[in-house]
Amino acid sequence: MKITNKTEILNLLEQEDDIINPLGFKHNNGLLKKDMNKKINEIAGFCEQILKVVRKFDKDKEIVFLECSCGKSYLSFVLSYILEREFNTTPFFFGVDTNKELIERCEEIRSVLGYKNMTFKHGRTIDFTPDKKVDVVIALHACNTATDEAIAKGIKIGAKYIMIVPCCHGQLRSQIKSHHPLTNVTQFGLLRYKFADILTDALRSQFLLGNGYYVELLEIVSPKLTPKNILISARKIKGRNKRNLEGYYELGSMFNTNFGLQEFFQERSSNDTLVCTC
C-alpha cells in the first residue's frame, strides 16, 4: 500500500537502513540519534504534503524538483526513496546551496545511494538555471532571505508548485517598532519578534497570490516540536499570468516596511539603474 501520511513516512524511515544510514540518522548501534528527531519529523511532515501534490501529476510523468538552499538534501533523498519505492516513479532533483562543502557531501551521499536522478550545484538559488522544466520548488528552513530567493526563483521559472517552509525571519523586526497601526503591540520585544514572523509570511503569501498562485498555509509538525512549522504551499493557477501585487504593497504600506521580495524582479538597464519589472 502506498505511503499516505506522516506516521507511515516516519515508520518507513525508522525501518529502512538503506536510506537512514547513508543520511547519518542513526548511531553505529542502530538507534536513531536524538538530535535528529526533530529534523526527521520535519522531513516526514513536509513529505506528507509534497506527496499530496505528487498524486496530482500523471503517473508516467518525470516530476522535476528544485530544492533551494538544500544543505545536506535530506528532503530530496528521502523523497526520491519514497517515490521510487512506494510510487514506482523516478523523479528528478536539482539541489542548490551556497555552501560548497555541503554540496560535496550531497554528491557523496548520492554516490553511496547510487542515485542518478540528482544534480547538485554550488551557488545562489536566484542565479541557478536548470536545464529541465521544474515542476515543484521546495525549501526546508532556508535562512532569512534565502526563502525569498526560493519563492522568486519558483515564480521566475513558472514552477507549477512552490512549497516553502521558512526558517528565521530577520528582515522586518527592526522595521516595525513604530509608525504603523499596531505599535501598541510591537513596542514589546517578544511580541514584535512573533509578529514579524507572521507579517513576513503574510507578505510572501500576498506576493505569490499577486503572481498568479493559489496559496495555503499549513502546519507540517506540531508547534511544540518547533515554531518554524509553517508551510507556504502555492499552486500556479492556469490563465492567471497577469501580475497584481496590490495586496502585497498595501500590506507593506500599512506597516511601513521595506520587504525585499520584489527586488529579485528588478533588472539593470544599460546605465545600471534598477528597473522594476513587477
C-alpha positions in Angstrom: 0.0 0.0 0.0 1.3 3.5 -0.9 2.5 5.8 1.8 -0.2 8.3 2.7 0.7 10.2 5.9 3.5 11.5 8.2 3.2 8.5 10.6 3.7 6.0 7.8 6.7 8.0 6.5 8.3 8.0 9.9 7.7 4.3 10.3 9.3 3.7 6.9 12.4 5.8 7.8 12.9 4.1 11.1 12.8 0.7 9.4 14.8 1.3 6.2 18.5 1.3 6.9 19.1 1.6 3.1 18.2 5.3 3.3 18.6 6.2 7.0 22.3 5.0 7.3 23.7 7.0 4.4 22.0 10.1 5.7 23.6 9.6 9.1 20.3 9.5 11.1 21.5 6.5 13.2 24.3 5.7 15.6 26.5 2.7 14.9 24.4 0.7 17.3 21.4 1.1 15.1 19.5 3.6 17.3 18.2 6.9 15.9 20.2 9.9 17.0 18.2 12.0 19.5 19.4 15.3 17.9 17.9 14.2 14.6 14.4 13.5 15.9 13.1 17.0 15.1 14.7 17.0 11.6 13.2 13.6 10.8 9.8 14.7 11.9 10.1 17.9 9.8 11.1 15.9 6.8 8.2 13.5 7.3 5.7 16.2 7.7 6.9 18.1 4.7 7.0 14.9 2.6 3.4 14.2 3.5 2.3 17.5 1.9 4.5 17.0 -1.1 3.1 13.6 -1.7 -0.4 15.1 -1.9 0.9 17.2 -4.7 2.7 14.3 -6.5 -0.6 12.4 -6.7 -2.0 15.2 -8.9 0.6 14.6 -11.6 0.2 11.9 -14.3 1.8 8.7 -13.0 4.1 8.4 -16.0 5.5 11.9 -15.8 9.0 12.6 -14.6 8.4 15.2 -11.8 11.3 17.6 -11.6 12.1 19.2 -8.2 14.3 22.1 -7.3 15.4 22.1 -3.7 16.7 25.6 -2.8 19.3 26.1 -0.1 19.3 22.3 0.1 22.0 21.8 2.8 22.6 18.1 3.0 19.5 17.5 0.9 17.8 15.2 3.4 14.4 16.1 2.0 15.3 15.3 -1.6 17.0 12.0 -0.7 14.0 10.9 1.3 11.5 12.0 -1.3 13.4 10.1 -4.0 13.5 7.0 -1.9 9.8 7.1 -1.2 8.7 7.9 -4.7 10.8 5.2 -6.3 9.9 2.6 -3.7 6.3 3.3 -2.9 5.1 5.1 -6.1 7.1 3.2 -8.7 8.2 6.5 -10.3 11.6 8.1 -10.6 11.6 11.9 -10.1 14.5 14.3 -10.9 16.1 16.6 -8.3 18.2 19.7 -8.6 19.8 20.8 -5.3 21.4 24.2 -4.9 23.3 25.7 -2.0 25.9 28.4 -1.3 27.9 26.0 0.9 30.4 24.2 -1.3 31.2 21.6 1.4 27.5 20.7 1.8 27.2 20.2 -1.9 30.2 17.9 -1.9 28.6 16.0 0.9 25.4 15.7 -1.2 27.4 14.2 -4.0 29.0 11.7 -1.7 25.6 10.6 -0.4 24.2 10.4 -3.9 27.1 8.2 -4.9 26.5 5.9 -1.9 22.8 5.6 -2.7 23.5 5.1 -6.4 21.0 7.8 -7.4 21.5 9.0 -11.0 18.4 11.3 -10.8 20.0 14.1 -9.0 22.2 17.1 -9.7 23.8 19.3 -7.1 25.1 22.8 -7.8 27.1 25.3 -5.7 25.8 28.8 -5.8 22.8 31.0 -5.1 19.3 29.8 -5.9 18.4 33.0 -7.8 21.4 32.5 -10.1 20.8 28.9 -10.9 19.5 28.0 -14.4 18.0 24.4 -14.6 18.3 22.5 -17.8 14.9 20.9 -17.2 11.5 22.3 -16.7 11.0 22.4 -12.9 7.6 21.3 -11.7 8.0 21.8 -7.9 10.2 24.2 -6.0 10.9 23.1 -2.4 12.8 24.6 0.5 13.0 23.5 4.1 14.3 26.1 6.5 16.2 28.3 4.0 17.6 31.0 6.3 16.1 34.5 6.1 16.1 35.9 2.5 17.1 32.6 1.0 13.5 31.7 1.4 12.6 34.7 -0.6 15.1 33.7 -3.3 13.3 30.3 -3.5 9.9 31.9 -3.9 11.3 34.4 -6.5 13.0 31.6 -8.4 9.9 29.5 -8.5 7.9 32.4 -9.9 10.5 33.2 -12.5 10.8 29.7 -13.9 7.0 29.2 -13.8 7.0 26.3 -11.4 3.6 24.7 -11.0 4.1 24.3 -7.2 6.2 26.3 -4.8 6.4 24.7 -1.3 8.4 26.6 1.2 8.9 26.1 5.0 10.6 29.3 6.1 13.2 29.5 8.9 14.4 32.7 10.6 12.8 36.0 9.7 15.2 38.9 10.5 14.4 41.4 7.8 11.3 43.1 9.4 12.0 43.0 13.1 13.7 46.4 13.3 11.3 48.0 10.8 8.1 47.5 12.8 8.9 49.2 16.1 6.7 52.2 15.3 4.7 54.2 12.6 2.0 51.6 11.9 -1.5 50.7 13.3 -0.2 48.1 15.8 2.6 50.0 17.6 0.9 49.2 20.9 1.6 45.6 20.2 5.0 45.7 18.6 6.5 48.0 21.3 7.1 44.8 23.3 10.1 42.9 22.0 8.8 39.4 22.2 5.5 40.3 20.5 7.4 42.2 17.8 9.5 39.2 17.2 6.5 36.9 16.8 4.5 39.5 14.7 7.5 40.0 12.4 7.3 36.2 11.6 3.6 36.5 10.8 3.9 39.6 8.7 6.9 38.2 6.8 5.0 35.1 5.8 1.8 37.2 5.0 3.9 39.3 2.6 5.4 36.3 1.0 1.9 34.8 0.6 0.5 38.0 -0.9 3.4 38.2 -3.3 2.6 34.6 -4.5 -1.1 35.5 -4.8 -0.2 38.6 -6.9 1.9 36.4 -9.2 -1.0 34.0 -10.1 -0.7 31.3 -7.4 -3.3 29.9 -5.1 -1.8 29.9 -1.6 -2.4 27.8 1.5 -0.5 27.9 4.9 -0.2 24.6 6.6 1.5 23.1 9.7 3.9 20.3 8.9 4.5 19.4 12.5 3.2 20.4 15.9 4.4 23.8 17.2 5.5 22.0 20.3 8.3 20.4 18.2 9.3 23.6 16.5 7.7 27.1 16.0 9.2 27.0 12.5 6.5 24.6 11.3 4.5 26.7 8.7 4.5 25.5 5.1 3.6 28.1 2.4 2.1 26.0 -0.3 1.4 27.7 -3.6 -0.1 26.3 -6.8 0.0 28.1 -10.1 -3.4 29.0 -11.4 -4.0 28.4 -15.2 -4.7 31.6 -17.1 -3.6 33.9 -14.2 -0.4 35.3 -15.8 -1.2 39.0 -15.1 0.7 40.3 -12.1 -1.4 42.1 -9.5 0.6 42.9 -6.3 -1.9 45.3 -4.8 -2.4 43.2 -1.7 1.4 42.9 -1.2 2.0 46.6 -1.5 -1.0 47.5 0.6 0.3 45.3 3.5 3.8 46.7 3.2 2.5 50.3 3.2 0.2 49.6 6.2 3.2 48.6 8.4 5.7 51.0 6.7 8.0 48.1 5.8 10.6 47.7 3.0 10.4 44.0 2.2 12.8 42.6 -0.3 11.0 40.1 -2.4 10.2 42.4 -5.3 13.9 43.3 -5.6 14.5 39.9 -7.2 12.4 41.1 -10.1 14.4 44.2 -10.8 16.7 44.3 -13.8 19.5 46.6 -14.6 19.2 48.9 -17.5 22.2 49.9 -19.7 23.1 52.7 -17.3 23.0 50.3 -14.3 19.8 51.8 -13.0 17.5 49.3 -11.3 14.2 48.9 -13.3 11.3 47.2 -11.6 9.6 44.5 -13.7 6.9 43.6 -11.2 
